[in-house]
Amino acid sequence: MLDGRERRLVRQMTCVLRFLALCHFGWGTLLFLITGWATLSPFLVLRHMSTGTIWSNLSGSFIIALMHALFPAVLGVWMSILGRRLWSPASGLRTTLLWTHGILLVLGSLAVAVGIYSVGAAEFSSARGGGLLSPLAYVPLLFGVPIVVLAICSIAIALTVVPSTRGTRPGS
């Protein structure tokens, strides 16, 4: 039996997990909208293409739609899966969060490394009289640093807050 303090803690944790689930559902919805736009837009310009007929340009439109829509669609599906697992936590929640945010940590760290290298190259180019586009060297850092911070915080929360199910039997 849970006392009042433990009940309140469980209620707060449930509210936090539900909020995170809604955030993941929101990101998944946004990614699905991006997928729809990336799928629809090549077919909207199909009749305005300058060479060939509509039928000869159709395969190119399919390839462009697939190239631009596949990644957001897969990411949207995964965000929805994460949202579902956060909404009603089950035995694999911690593992799922650690794998997902571990991959994000690697990708964000790679973006930070590329950004640091780009800033160095931009400074070298500016010192030699070039460097017109050197402010763009900070773009990988603008994406990478927030991703690294998000991944580290999520991994820390998954390790400290989300209960481990190792060694427990299902249903107990």
Protein Blocks (a to p, Z undefined) as FASTA:
>chain_A
ZZfklmmmmmmmmmmmmmmmmmmmmmmmmmmmmmmmmmmmmmmmmmmpfghcfklmmmmm
mmmmmmmmmmmmmmmmmmmmmmmmmmmccfklmmmmmmmmmmmmmmmmmmmmmmmmmmmm
mmmmmmnopamlmmmmmmmmmmmmmmmmmmmmmmmmmmmmmccfehiaehZZ
